[in-house]
Amino acid sequence: MELRVELNDDERGGRDRLSPRAIWLGERRLAVLEVLDRWAGEDFDHVKIRAEDQGVYILRREARSGLWALAAYRAPGVPAAGAAKRAD
C-alpha cells in the first residue's frame, strides 16, 4: 500500500522538526491529530503520530531519499506493548 505524508509548510526543512499534517494510505487521507514522538537517526527519521481514526502510526523516512514507509501501526483501543494491565 502506498504511503504519502503531507508535512506542515513551516517545518519541511529540519529533520528534528518533522511534523506531518496528514497521511495518505492508498486513496484514504487521515489528518494527524497529534505528534506523539519523533527521533532522527543516521539513515532514518521516525515520527509517531495519532491520526483521526485514533490509530497510532510510526512513520519512517529515509534521510537520503526522503521516501516514507509505515514502520508500525496500533489500532484504536489496543494497548501498547508492555503496558500494564489495570485491575478492576
Order of alpha helices (4+ residues) and beta strands (2+ residues): beta-beta-beta-beta-beta-beta
